[in-house]
């Protein structure tokens, strides 16, 4: 199964783990990471993740998240179709 994790997912393990919801989301993310590493899940990556991660002010987090790109099975570049769809969705509010 191919999955796409947004930047919030990649950052979750770096968040304050004192809240139960954060800790549970982190555990779920770590389980998904393990499944990606063992090949049970296939990670998709996109130019949006590169863009968002480049804006991360914390170098250590940025570097760790970027490592996942090398483990991704596919990469999506920006296309005219994607931009058109983004404009359509944005127009709906």
DSSP file (Angstrom, degrees, kcal/mol; ACC not computed):
  #  RESIDUE AA STRUCTURE BP1 BP2  ACC     N-H-->O    O-->H-N    N-H-->O    O-->H-N    TCO  KAPPA ALPHA  PHI   PSI    X-CA   Y-CA   Z-CA
    1    1 A X              0   0    0      0, 0.0    41,-3.0     0, 0.0     2,-0.4   0.000 360.0 360.0 360.0 133.7    0.0    0.0    0.0
    2    2 A X  E     -a   42   0A   0     39,-0.2     2,-0.3    41,-0.1    41,-0.2  -0.776 360.0-175.6 -91.9 133.2    1.3    3.4   -0.9
    3    3 A X  E     -a   43   0A   0     39,-3.2    41,-3.0    -2,-0.4     2,-0.4  -0.916  17.8-151.1-128.1 156.1    0.9    6.2    1.7
    4    4 A X  E     -a   44   0A   0     -2,-0.3     2,-0.5    39,-0.2    41,-0.1  -0.995  10.3-162.5-125.9 125.5    1.6    9.9    1.9
    5    5 A X        -     0   0    0     39,-0.5     2,-0.0    -2,-0.4    -2,-0.0  -0.915  14.9-136.8-107.4 131.4    2.4   11.5    5.2
    6    6 A X    >>  -     0   0    0     -2,-0.5     4,-1.6     1,-0.1     3,-0.6  -0.280  33.0 -95.9 -80.0 174.4    2.1   15.3    5.4
    7    7 A X  H 3> S+     0   0    0      1,-0.3     4,-1.7     2,-0.2     5,-0.1   0.810 122.6  61.1 -62.0 -31.7    4.7   17.5    7.2
    8    8 A X  H 3> S+     0   0    0      1,-0.2     4,-1.4     2,-0.2    -1,-0.3   0.901 103.3  51.4 -62.4 -40.0    2.7   17.5   10.4
    9    9 A X  H <> S+     0   0    0     -3,-0.6     4,-0.5     1,-0.2     3,-0.4   0.925 109.0  49.8 -61.6 -44.8    3.1   13.7   10.6
   10   10 A X  H  < S+     0   0    0     -4,-1.6     3,-0.3     1,-0.2    -1,-0.2   0.823 114.2  45.7 -65.4 -29.9    6.8   13.9   10.1
   11   11 A X  H >< S+     0   0    0     -4,-1.7     3,-2.0     1,-0.2     4,-0.5   0.672  87.8  90.1 -85.3 -17.9    7.1   16.5   12.8
   12   12 A X  H >< S+     0   0    0     -4,-1.4     3,-1.8    -3,-0.4    14,-0.2   0.847  80.8  56.6 -53.1 -43.4    4.9   14.7   15.4
   13   13 A X  T 3< S+     0   0    0     -4,-0.5    -1,-0.3     1,-0.3    -2,-0.1   0.726 105.2  54.6 -63.1 -17.4    7.7   12.7   17.1
   14   14 A X  T <  S+     0   0    0     -3,-2.0    -1,-0.3    -4,-0.1    -2,-0.2   0.544  91.7  98.3 -89.5  -7.9    9.5   16.0   17.8
   15   15 A X  S <  S-     0   0    0     -3,-1.8     2,-0.3    -4,-0.5    -3,-0.0  -0.267  94.8 -75.4 -77.8 165.4    6.5   17.5   19.6
   16   16 A X    >   -     0   0    0      1,-0.2     3,-0.6     2,-0.0    -1,-0.1  -0.464  42.2-160.5 -60.5 118.6    5.9   17.7   23.3
   17   17 A X  T 3   +     0   0    0     -2,-0.3     6,-0.2     1,-0.2    -1,-0.2   0.315  67.4  95.9 -89.2   7.8    4.9   14.1   24.3
   18   18 A X  T 3   +     0   0    0      4,-0.1     2,-0.4     5,-0.1    -1,-0.2   0.754  68.7  79.5 -73.4 -22.4    3.3   15.0   27.6
   19   19 A X  S <> S-     0   0    0     -3,-0.6     4,-2.3     1,-0.1     5,-0.2  -0.714  80.0-137.2 -85.6 135.2   -0.2   15.1   26.0
   20   20 A X  H  > S+     0   0    0     -2,-0.4     4,-2.7     1,-0.2     5,-0.2   0.888 102.4  52.7 -58.6 -42.7   -1.8   11.7   25.5
   21   21 A X  H  > S+     0   0    0      1,-0.2     4,-2.3     2,-0.2    -1,-0.2   0.900 110.5  47.7 -63.5 -39.6   -3.1   12.5   22.0
   22   22 A X  H  > S+     0   0    0      2,-0.2     4,-2.3     1,-0.2    -1,-0.2   0.923 112.4  49.4 -65.5 -43.6    0.3   13.6   20.9
   23   23 A X  H  X S+     0   0    0     -4,-2.3     4,-2.5     2,-0.2    -2,-0.2   0.905 111.8  48.2 -63.5 -42.2    1.9   10.5   22.3
   24   24 A X  H  X S+     0   0    0     -4,-2.7     4,-2.2     2,-0.2    -1,-0.2   0.910 112.1  48.7 -66.1 -41.6   -0.6    8.2   20.6
   25   25 A X  H  X S+     0   0    0     -4,-2.3     4,-2.3    -5,-0.2    -1,-0.2   0.881 111.1  51.6 -64.2 -37.1   -0.2   10.0   17.3
   26   26 A X  H  X S+     0   0    0     -4,-2.3     4,-2.8     2,-0.2    -2,-0.2   0.924 108.6  50.2 -64.6 -44.5    3.6    9.7   17.7
   27   27 A X  H  X S+     0   0    0     -4,-2.5     4,-2.0     1,-0.2    -2,-0.2   0.904 111.1  49.2 -60.7 -41.4    3.3    5.9   18.4
   28   28 A X  H  X S+     0   0    0     -4,-2.2     4,-2.2     2,-0.2    -1,-0.2   0.922 111.7  49.0 -63.5 -43.4    1.1    5.5   15.3
   29   29 A X  H  X S+     0   0    0     -4,-2.3     4,-2.6     1,-0.2    -2,-0.2   0.906 110.3  50.7 -63.3 -42.2    3.7    7.5   13.2
   30   30 A X  H  X S+     0   0    0     -4,-2.8     4,-2.1     2,-0.2    -1,-0.2   0.868 109.3  51.5 -64.9 -35.8    6.6    5.4   14.5
   31   31 A X  H  X S+     0   0    0     -4,-2.0     4,-1.9     2,-0.2    -1,-0.2   0.915 110.5  48.4 -65.1 -43.2    4.7    2.2   13.6
   32   32 A X  H  X S+     0   0    0     -4,-2.2     4,-2.0     2,-0.2    -2,-0.2   0.912 108.9  54.3 -62.1 -43.1    4.1    3.5   10.1
   33   33 A X  H  X S+     0   0    0     -4,-2.6     4,-2.6     1,-0.2    -2,-0.2   0.920 107.3  50.3 -56.6 -45.3    7.8    4.4    9.9
   34   34 A X  H  X S+     0   0    0     -4,-2.1     4,-1.9     1,-0.2    -1,-0.2   0.891 109.1  51.5 -62.3 -39.5    8.8    0.9   10.8
   35   35 A X  H  <>S+     0   0    0     -4,-1.9     6,-1.8     2,-0.2     5,-1.8   0.833 109.9  49.9 -68.2 -31.7    6.4   -0.5    8.1
   36   36 A X  H ><5S+     0   0    0     -4,-2.0     3,-1.1     4,-0.2    -2,-0.2   0.933 110.2  50.2 -68.1 -46.1    8.0    1.7    5.5
   37   37 A X  H 3<5S+     0   0    0     -4,-2.6    -2,-0.2     1,-0.3    -1,-0.2   0.837 113.5  45.4 -62.0 -33.9   11.5    0.6    6.5
   38   38 A X  T 3<5S-     0   0    0     -4,-1.9    -1,-0.3    -5,-0.2    -2,-0.2   0.441 115.9-112.9 -92.5   0.6   10.6   -3.1    6.3
   39   39 A X  T < 5S+     0   0    0     -3,-1.1    -3,-0.2    -4,-0.4    -4,-0.1   0.540  85.4 117.6  85.4   6.2    8.8   -2.6    3.0
   40   40 A X  S   <S+     0   0    0     -5,-1.8     2,-0.3    -6,-0.2    -4,-0.2   0.741  82.0  33.9 -78.1 -21.6    5.2   -3.3    4.2
   41   41 A X  S    S-     0   0    0     -6,-1.8     2,-0.5    -9,-0.1    -2,-0.3  -0.960  78.2-138.3-128.2 150.5    4.2    0.2    3.2
   42   42 A X  E     -a    2   0A   0    -41,-3.0   -39,-3.2    -2,-0.3     2,-0.4  -0.939  18.8-140.3-111.3 125.4    5.4    2.3    0.3
   43   43 A X  E     -a    3   0A   0     -2,-0.5    30,-3.1    28,-0.5    31,-1.2  -0.712   9.0-156.7 -91.5 130.0    6.1    6.0    1.0
   44   44 A X  E     -ab   4  74A   0    -41,-3.0   -39,-0.5    -2,-0.4     2,-0.3  -0.837  11.7-166.7 -99.7 143.0    5.1    8.6   -1.5
   45   45 A X  E     - b   0  75A   0     29,-2.2    31,-2.0    -2,-0.4     2,-0.3  -0.888   3.0-167.4-126.5 156.1    7.0   12.0   -1.4
   46   46 A X  E  >  - b   0  76A   0     -2,-0.3     4,-1.5    29,-0.2     3,-0.4  -0.941  38.8-108.4-142.6 166.0    6.2   15.3   -3.1
   47   47 A X  H  > S+     0   0    0     29,-2.1     4,-2.3    -2,-0.3     5,-0.1   0.763 116.2  64.0 -61.9 -26.0    7.7   18.7   -3.9
   48   48 A X  H  > S+     0   0    0     28,-0.2     4,-3.1     2,-0.2     5,-0.3   0.908 100.1  50.7 -66.6 -41.3    5.3   20.1   -1.2
   49   49 A X  H  > S+     0   0    0     -3,-0.4     4,-2.8     2,-0.2     5,-0.3   0.916 110.3  50.0 -61.6 -42.2    7.1   18.2    1.5
   50   50 A X  H  X S+     0   0    0     -4,-1.5     4,-2.1     2,-0.2    -2,-0.2   0.934 113.3  46.6 -59.2 -45.6   10.4   19.5    0.2
   51   51 A X  H  X S+     0   0    0     -4,-2.3     4,-0.8     2,-0.2    -2,-0.2   0.940 116.0  43.3 -63.1 -49.5    9.0   23.0    0.3
   52   52 A X  H >< S+     0   0    0     -4,-3.1     3,-0.8     1,-0.2     4,-0.3   0.909 114.4  49.9 -65.3 -42.2    7.5   22.8    3.7
   53   53 A X  H >< S+     0   0    0     -4,-2.8     3,-1.6    -5,-0.3    -1,-0.2   0.865 103.4  59.6 -66.7 -35.0   10.4   21.0    5.3
   54   54 A X  H 3< S+     0   0    0     -4,-2.1    -1,-0.2     1,-0.3    -2,-0.2   0.755 102.6  55.4 -63.4 -22.9   12.8   23.6    3.9
   55   55 A X  T << S+     0   0    0     -4,-0.8     2,-0.3    -3,-0.8    -1,-0.3   0.496  77.7 116.6 -87.6  -4.4   10.9   26.2    5.9
   56   56 A X    <   -     0   0    0     -3,-1.6     6,-0.1    -4,-0.3    -3,-0.0  -0.509  57.9-152.0 -66.5 122.5   11.4   24.3    9.2
   57   57 A X  S    S+     0   0    0     -2,-0.3     2,-0.8     1,-0.1    -1,-0.2   0.618  75.3  82.9 -74.0 -10.4   13.4   26.6   11.4
   58   58 A X     >  -     0   0    0      1,-0.2     4,-2.6     2,-0.0     5,-0.2  -0.833  63.7-162.0-101.0 108.4   15.0   23.7   13.3
   59   59 A X  H  > S+     0   0    0     -2,-0.8     4,-2.7     1,-0.2     5,-0.2   0.888  88.6  53.3 -54.9 -46.1   17.9   22.2   11.4
   60   60 A X  H  > S+     0   0    0      1,-0.2     4,-2.2     2,-0.2    -1,-0.2   0.918 112.8  43.6 -59.7 -45.1   18.0   18.9   13.3
   61   61 A X  H  > S+     0   0    0      2,-0.2     4,-2.7     1,-0.2     5,-0.3   0.926 112.8  52.7 -64.8 -44.5   14.3   18.3   12.5
   62   62 A X  H  X S+     0   0    0     -4,-2.6     4,-2.2     1,-0.2    -2,-0.2   0.910 111.1  46.7 -57.6 -45.5   14.7   19.4    8.9
   63   63 A X  H  X S+     0   0    0     -4,-2.7     4,-1.2     2,-0.2    -1,-0.2   0.916 113.0  48.4 -65.8 -44.4   17.6   17.0    8.4
   64   64 A X  H  < S+     0   0    0     -4,-2.2     4,-0.5    -5,-0.2     3,-0.2   0.900 113.3  47.0 -64.9 -40.8   15.8   14.0   10.0
   65   65 A X  H >< S+     0   0    0     -4,-2.7     3,-1.6     1,-0.2     4,-0.4   0.909 107.0  57.4 -66.9 -41.2   12.7   14.5    8.0
   66   66 A X  H >X S+     0   0    0     -4,-2.2     3,-1.4     1,-0.3     4,-0.6   0.794  93.0  69.4 -61.9 -28.1   14.6   14.9    4.7
   67   67 A X  H >X S+     0   0    0     -4,-1.2     3,-0.8     1,-0.3     4,-0.5   0.798  88.2  65.7 -59.6 -28.1   16.1   11.5    5.2
   68   68 A X  H X4 S+     0   0    0     -3,-1.6     3,-0.8    -4,-0.5     4,-0.5   0.757  86.0  70.1 -68.5 -23.1   12.7   10.0    4.6
   69   69 A X  H X4 S+     0   0    0     -3,-1.4     3,-1.3    -4,-0.4    -1,-0.2   0.896  93.9  55.9 -59.7 -38.4   12.8   11.2    1.0
   70   70 A X  H << S+     0   0    0     -3,-0.8    -1,-0.3    -4,-0.6    -2,-0.2   0.754 106.9  50.7 -65.8 -23.5   15.5    8.6    0.3
   71   71 A X  T << S+     0   0    0     -3,-0.8   -28,-0.5    -4,-0.5    -1,-0.3   0.464  87.5 111.0 -91.9  -2.5   13.2    5.9    1.5
   72   72 A X    <   -     0   0    0     -3,-1.3   -28,-0.2    -4,-0.5     3,-0.1  -0.440  57.4-153.3 -76.7 148.4   10.3    7.0   -0.6
   73   73 A X  S    S+     0   0    0    -30,-3.1     2,-0.3     1,-0.2   -29,-0.2   0.618  77.6  22.8 -93.2 -16.7    9.1    4.8   -3.5
   74   74 A X  E     -b   44   0A   0    -31,-1.2   -29,-2.2     2,-0.0     2,-0.4  -0.990  61.3-154.0-150.4 156.5    7.7    7.7   -5.6
   75   75 A X  E     -b   45   0A   0     -2,-0.3     2,-0.6   -31,-0.2   -29,-0.2  -0.998   7.9-152.3-134.5 134.4    8.1   11.4   -6.0
   76   76 A X  E     -b   46   0A   0    -31,-2.0   -29,-2.1    -2,-0.4   -28,-0.2  -0.934  12.0-159.6-110.2 121.0    5.5   13.9   -7.3
   77   77 A X        -     0   0    0     -2,-0.6     2,-0.2   -31,-0.2   -29,-0.0  -0.510  35.6 -86.6 -87.9 162.7    6.7   17.0   -9.0
   78   78 A X        +     0   0    0     -2,-0.2     2,-0.3     4,-0.1    -1,-0.1  -0.507  54.0 179.2 -67.3 135.1    4.6   20.1   -9.4
   79   79 A X     >  -     0   0    0     -2,-0.2     4,-2.2     1,-0.1     5,-0.2  -0.895  43.3-110.6-133.2 165.0    2.5   20.0  -12.6
   80   80 A X  H  > S+     0   0    0     -2,-0.3     4,-2.3     1,-0.2     5,-0.2   0.880 119.0  54.2 -62.1 -38.1    0.0   22.2  -14.3
   81   81 A X  H  > S+     0   0    0      2,-0.2     4,-2.5     1,-0.2    -1,-0.2   0.902 108.0  48.8 -63.7 -41.5   -2.8   19.7  -13.5
   82   82 A X  H  > S+     0   0    0      2,-0.2     4,-2.4     1,-0.2    -2,-0.2   0.927 112.2  48.3 -64.5 -44.3   -1.9   19.8   -9.8
   83   83 A X  H  X S+     0   0    0     -4,-2.2     4,-2.1     2,-0.2    -2,-0.2   0.883 111.1  50.9 -63.7 -38.4   -1.9   23.6   -9.7
   84   84 A X  H  X S+     0   0    0     -4,-2.3     4,-2.2     2,-0.2    -2,-0.2   0.934 111.1  47.6 -63.5 -46.2   -5.2   23.7  -11.5
   85   85 A X  H  X S+     0   0    0     -4,-2.5     4,-2.6     1,-0.2     5,-0.2   0.891 109.6  54.0 -62.5 -39.4   -6.7   21.3   -9.0
   86   86 A X  H  X S+     0   0    0     -4,-2.4     4,-2.6     1,-0.2    -1,-0.2   0.911 108.8  48.6 -60.3 -43.0   -5.3   23.3   -6.1
   87   87 A X  H  X S+     0   0    0     -4,-2.1     4,-2.0     2,-0.2    -1,-0.2   0.885 110.9  51.0 -64.7 -38.9   -7.0   26.5   -7.5
   88   88 A X  H  X S+     0   0    0     -4,-2.2     4,-0.8     2,-0.2    -2,-0.2   0.928 113.5  44.0 -63.6 -45.6  -10.3   24.6   -7.9
   89   89 A X  H >< S+     0   0    0     -4,-2.6     3,-0.6     1,-0.2     4,-0.4   0.896 112.5  52.1 -68.0 -39.2  -10.1   23.3   -4.3
   90   90 A X  H >< S+     0   0    0     -4,-2.6     3,-1.3     1,-0.2    -1,-0.2   0.874 104.3  57.5 -63.9 -36.7   -9.0   26.7   -3.0
   91   91 A X  H 3< S+     0   0    0     -4,-2.0    -1,-0.2     1,-0.3    -2,-0.2   0.753  97.4  62.1 -66.8 -23.5  -12.0   28.4   -4.7
   92   92 A X  T <<        0   0    0     -4,-0.8    -1,-0.3    -3,-0.6    -2,-0.2   0.608 360.0 360.0 -79.2  -9.8  -14.4   26.2   -2.9
   93   93 A X    <         0   0    0     -3,-1.3    -3,-0.1    -4,-0.4    -2,-0.1   0.455 360.0 360.0  89.5 360.0  -13.3   27.7    0.4
